[in-house]
Amino acid sequence: MNFIEELKWRGMIHDMMPGTEEELLNGVTAGYIGFDPTADSLHIGNLVQVMTLVHFQRSGHKPYALVGGATGMVGDPSGKSQERNLLDSETLLINQKGVTSELEKFLDFDCGENAAVVVNNYDWFKNMTFLDFIRDAGKHLSINYMLAKDSVKSRLETGMSFTEFSYQLVQGYDFYHLNKSHNCKIQLGGSDQWGNIVTGTELIRRMGGGSAFAVTTPLIKKADGTKFGKTEAGAIWLNKDKTSVRDFYQYWLNASDEDVLTYIKIFSLKSRQEIELLIAQHQEDPSKKLLQKELGKEITQRVHSRKEFEDLGLDLNIMFDRGIGKNELSAMNQMDFEKAIGSFDRMVVKGTTEVGLLGFLAGSTGIYPSNGEARRALQGNAVAINKEKITLDYILNANDWLFDKYMLISKGKKKHFVVVKE
């Protein structure tokens, strides 16, 4: 399957410039996506573009990942309602290294003709003077052309600095440079980048006389209208120091049945036949969360490692399997139980549970910040001990300690804690 056919069935094409598919059928084609290093890690919102490059390479083409040391200094206004804070050179360098190390987990940098390459636009901008840039690139685009871009029009009322206004020209020059120096014919990106990408194709046409192409992917939103990749705790990062391996896996596990039908096609490298079979199996009993588990496993192992996934102890699905209740927990041997709770958040408490239920949940463990919040959670049927929901009148007892040492407490559906008795 060629690259465009692959993206189409996966639902990953929003816009495409005429002639793009024909260009890709001519042999190995070089294409690129830019990643501005605004943080020292990518988040899963960036994964759509990473996977686009992965499919591009798997289709036999040569991917370039541009980690923008120069554009990172300017700040992309696309989709932003206000100006970004500008980063210093030292922070940008740290961020570039972090982003590059994550890209290396997805792309093959040693596979011959279509090996991936990371480039940094600071390398070609650092010795260019401002006068050189506005003379060589700026003269080719009219103010009217630049004002017509959505990223600019949406900010005309609230205001935009000249720095951000110039971003589309800087990104456009990147495409021109890569086209001239690496024969890069295609730029890929999110649908919010269409205006910036087209600026690049226009510069290539006017400055070099060549042709260039563009493909953009749709921006993903969750079925409930909230932003993909965001939680109450913030963005889901690829760096485990920012988002733990368990929380990363948990995000995919928590995906709704409607959303996971979209996610499995975009983020899994399984074939169309494999995915369609999984979808059919999932729909026989969605409560088993087959798609969520398969996708979570695949992408967690790719972003982190197989060992780190296995260390989560999910073979027993101790927190997530509805078939495991208090009786099943009590029937486990201690070794299997301890493996299954390997990386859940733990808290150590001293003494016993004689402080009472509210005192235990809010005081001893600190799972809730106050007795009042603990009471409201209990009244809302949002607290479980050892997989069983409890109410406000529940009395803690010695049998709640598994192996006389552990207690599992669930705070709603998504937060689980292992309480360890000293």
N, C-alpha and C positions, 0 to 999 in steps of 0.2 A: 504494500500500500504506500502510495506516495505521501509526501508531507501534508499537502492540502487535504487529501482524502482522510488522512489520519485525524487531522484537527477537526474536520467537519463532523465525523461521527462522534467525536468526543465533545462536541458542542463548544469548541474553542475558537471559532472565528466570528468576529464582529464586523470588521471591514477588511477589504482586500483590494489593492490597486489592480486595475486591468492589466493582464499580461503576466501577473505574478506566477500563476501555476505553469504557464508555458515556459517561463524562465527557469523554473525549478526542474523541468523535465530535460533540460539541456545538459545535465551532468552535475558534478559537484559544484554547489553554489555556496558562496560565503554570505553569512547573514549575522546580524548582531542584535543584542538587547543591552540597554544601559541600566546600570544599577547605581544610583547615587548613594555613597556611603554616609548616610545621615545618622547611622548607628553602627556599633561594632558587630552587629548580627543582622541577618535577614529575619523577617517574620513570615508567617505562613501566607500573608497577603502577597508576598513576593514569589511564592511558590508557583503561581500560575505561569509567571514568566520563566522561571527556572525550568518548569516542565515543558514549556514551549521550546526552549533551547534543547532539552533532552530529546524530544521528538524530532526536532530538526536534525540533530546529529544521528539519531537512530535511522533516519530516512536517508542517510548517506551524505549529508551536507556538512559544511564546516562552520561551527558556531564560534562567534566571538562574544565574550562577555566583557562589556566595557564597565569598569569600576571607576566612576567619575570623580577623580581627584579635583578636576577643574569645575565641572558642573556642580559638584558637591559644595563648592565654595559660593556658588551663586544662589542655588535653591530653586527647585522647580515649582512654579506657581500652579501647575495643573491640579485641579481639584482642591485647592487650598483657598480658604476664605481670608487668610491673613498671611503676612510675611513670615518666612521661616527665620529662626535665629541662625546667624552665620557661624560656621565652625572654624576653629583655628587649624593651622596646618598639622600640628602634632596630633590633634584629635582625629582629623581626617585620615592620617596615616594609620593609626590604630584601627579605625573603622574599615579601611581598605583591606587590611590584613585579615580581619575577622570575616568579612564578606567573601574574600577570595578563598579562604579555607573551607567555607561552607559550600561554595560552588564546586570545589574539587570532589565533594561527596556525590555529585550528580553527573558531572560531565567527565568524559574520558579525554585526558590530555596527552595520551601516548598511544594513538591508534592509527598512525600514518597520515594519509592525505587529508582526512577530515578530523584530525585531532583538534580539540578545543583550545582556544587561546584567550588569556585574560589580557586586556589592554587598559591603559590608564590615560584618559585624555589630558591630564596635566602634562604628560610627556611632550605633546605637540603644542600646548598652549603656553608653557612656561617661558619659552624664549620669544614669543610673539608679542610685539608691542600693541598697545591699544590702537595706535594710528594705523598700524598694519592691518589689524583686524577690521576696523570700520571701513578702511579703504578697499580691502580685498574681498570681504564678505558682505559688509553692511550695505554697500552701494547696489547690491543686486536685489534687495527686497524693499518694497515701498512701505511707508508707515501704514497706509490703508490696508495692505496685505497683512501686516502684523497685528493691527487692531482688530481684524476680523476673526482672529483665533478665539475659540471659546474660553481658553485659559485667561485671556486678556479681557474679553468682553464682560465676563462674570465679575471682574474686579474693578471695573471702571468707576463704579459708584463708591466703593469703599477705599479705593486707591491702590496703587502699585508703584513700587520704586522702579527707577530705570534699570537697576540690577536685575530684578525679576523680569521686567519687560524684555530684556536682552536674552533671556534664557533660551527662547526658541531659536534664536540666531546661533547661539553657542552650540546647542544640540544639533542644529542643522549642519553646522560646520563639522561636527564630529562625523556625521554620515558622509559628508564630502571627503574628509580626510581618509576615512576607512575605505571608501570607494576608490580613491586615487592610489592609496598605498597598499591596500590588501585586496583590491578588486571585490569589495564587499557590495553586493547587489541589493540586499534586502535588509530592511530594519523591521524588527518585530517589537511588539509592546502592547500595553493595555489600551483599551479604547480611548482613555483620557489622553493618550499620547499622539493621537492621530494628527492633530494640528502641528505638533513639533516634528513628527516624522515627515509629513508632507513638505514642511519647510526644507528639510534635508534633501528630498528628491528635487525640489525646485532649485536649490543651490547647485546640486550636481548638474542639472540640466543647463543652468545659466553659466556656471563657472568652468565646467569641463565638457559639456556637450553630450554626456552619456545619459543612459537611462538607469533608473533605480526603482525599487518596488517596496511595497509595504503590506504588512499583515498585522491586524490588531485583534486582541482577544477581548471578550466581554468582561466587564467588571462583575465579580461575583457578589451577590447579596444573598443572605439567608432567607428562607421562605417567610420568616416573620418580619422581614424588612430591616433587621439589624445588620450591622456590617460584618462580613465574613472575617474571621481571624481575630475578632475582639471579644473579650469577656469582661465581667465586672472587675476582674483583676488587671485588665489591660490587654495588650497584644500578646499573641502566642508566638514566641521567638524560637528560632532553631538552636540557639545557644542554651545549653542546659543550665547554665548559671543564671539565666534570665527566666527561663521556663523549665521546670523540672521535667525529666523524662516521663514521669507518671502523669503530670498535668498535660503534657504534650499529647500522650496517648489518650488521656481522658477527653480531650477536646474532640477528637474524632469519634470516640465512643458515644459522646453526648449528642452527636449530630442527629437531627430529625430524619425520619425515613424519607421525607421528600428531599431534603438537602443531600443525603448520602447518595441518592441516585445521580445527582450532579457531580459530587465529589469523586466518586469511584472512577468515573470516566476521565476526569481531569488529572487526578493525582496518582492513579495506579498505572503501572507499566504492564499490567496484564493485557492479553489480547482481547479483541472484541468478543470472540467466542467465549473466552473464560469469564469476562465480565457479564455477558448476557446470561450465562449459566448461573453465576452467583446471584444476579438479580432475581432470576426465577426462583432459586432456592430460598432467597431472603423473603420473597413475597408469600411463600407458603406459610411462614410464621415469623412476621416482623419482630415479635417480642424477643426472639433469640438474638437479634442485632447482628446477624451474620455479616452483612455488608460493613457495618461500623467496625466490627472486630477485625475483619480481613484488611480493610483499608488502614486502620490504626496500626496493625501489626506491620504491614508492608512499609508504611511511610515512617514509622518510628525506627525501624531497623535501618532504613536508608539514611535518615537524618542523624541518628545516633549510632547504634550498632546492634548486632544480633544479641551480643552478650548483655548489653544494657536493657534490651527489651526482655530477655529471659530473666534478668534479675528482678524484674517487676513481679515475678511470680504469678503471672496471669494464667498459667496452665489450668489452675483450679478456679479461675474467675471468682475469687472468694467474695469480693464486694459486689460484683456485677451479675452473677448468676442467680436468677430467681429461684433456682432449685436448691440452693444452699441456704438453709435457715439455721436457727440456733441448735437444733438437734444434730444436723449434719456437722456443724462446727465442733460440737462436743464429741462427736464420734471420730474426728480426725486424730491421727497421732501428732504429737507436738512438733516433730521434725517437718512434716508436710505443712502444718499450720504456719510455722515460722518462715518457711520458704515462701508461702503464699502472701505473707504480709511484708515481704522484703523491703519495699521502699515507700510504704504508706507513711504519712506524717505520724511521728510518734511523740508522745508526751509522757514523762515519768511523774508519777504521783506518790507521795509518801502516805503511809498509814492506810486507813480503810475507807469505806464508803459511808461511814456513820454520820457524815456531815449533812446528809439528806440529798435528795435529787437535785434541787436548784443549787445548793452549795457545791455539789460535785461538778455540775455542768458549767457553772459560772465562776466558781472559786478555785477548787482543786485543779481542774483541768484547764480552765480559761477558754474552753471552746466557745462559750458565749461571753460577751463583755459585761453582762449584768444579769442579775436574777430576773429582771423584767423581760429581757430579751429571751432568756431561757424559757420563761413561763409562756410567752407568746408562741415560741416555736413548738412547745409541747401541746399547747392548745390548738395549734394548726396542724397537728399530726405530722410534724417534720423532724422528729427525733427517733432514732432506732438504736437499740443496744443489742449487739450480737445478731444483727439482721432482723430484729423484731421491733415493730413500732411500739413506743411506750407513751403513756399519758401522764398527766400532772400528778395523778395519785399513785404512780408506780413507786414501789419501795425497793431500793437497791438492796441486794443481798449477796452473800458469799458465792452463790452459784453463778453470778454474773461474771466472775473472774474465770476465764478459760485457762485451764492448766494452773489455776491459782495464781495467775500472773498477768494475763492479757484481757482487755475488754475492747471490743470494736464499737465505736460510736459513729453513727452517720448523722450528719447535719444537712438535712434535705437530701436531694438525690445525687449531689455532685461532690460533696465534701465528706471524706471519711478519715477517721483518726484511730490510731492504735494507742490505747492507754496502757501503760506498763506500770505495774505495781512494784515498788521497791521492797 
